[in-house]
Amino acid sequence: MISVIVPVYNEENGVVQSLRNLDAALASFSEYEIIVIDDGSTDNTPERIAESGMEGLVVITHPENMGYGKSLIDGIAVARNECICIIDADGSYPASQISELFRFFPAYDMVVGARQGWEYKKGIFKGPARMIFQMLSEYAAGRSVPDINSGLRIFKRSVVLKFQDSLCAGFSFTTTITLHFMLNHYFVKYIPVSYNKREGVSKIRHFRDTLRAFQYIVEAILYYNPIKLFLLLASINLIAGGALAALNLATAQSPLLDILSAILMSSFIPVFGLGLIAAQLRKIYGSSTRWSAK
């Protein structure tokens, strides 16, 4: 039994075919429901869904656009089944691979489709940004994170409800849910899935949404394991100070560079000390506070 949640915003070109592909892919399940959340579409998306002729769809309509994460949270709230699947309506994720992810449920608390192929890796900006995110998220979680913000995944409804007040209402919903599961020691498995060219125009604003995702990763580290963040900052200062000192030795002697390198290297101890203090405060007050990614 599975509940599949499909957030939709201005997807008039691909929503009907995506829903039909999804319905066909779920035929092997003994019981399933498809929950569509129309997040304030301003094109003909609502009409396309109504004209699709598909029976049994649960359709929730937002009067205005509230965000990707808000749509998923609303869908999870009304879902009947413990097994939740999320997938986009733009045809980029193959619905046929949902059954492959489901094979590892409920042994794993969350099963994620790790995107593969040129369509996922292309882009001058997106490629380096994903590499940085992967390194930072793996540093935060202490585990392998092949794809932190994949939009195709299966997870336990009961677990997500524990963190629903802390999940991002925007595109970084998948980033925050990944960090919550991993940093709270739930079982997470990644399965390679294909990733196709989407129908229509992407709603992601890459620069803005990248900065927000970076913010949430830093906040997660600061909340769950603050000493890691301060250790990272202290190490960067130490390395930068050493590099400046070496540069100054190799070139003309500059008192300014000597002073700057000395400040950077000597800051290691106080910055690391702040990390130790933050870690102790986390132990004392952590149980009574909640990380919010609003």
Beta strands, then each sheet from edge to edge (+ up, - down):
strand 1: 2-8
strand 2: 32-39
strand 3: 58-62
strand 4: 83-86
strand 5: 110-116
strand 6: 153-156
strand 7: 188-194
sheet 1: 3+ 2+ 1+ 4+ 6- 5+ 7+
end
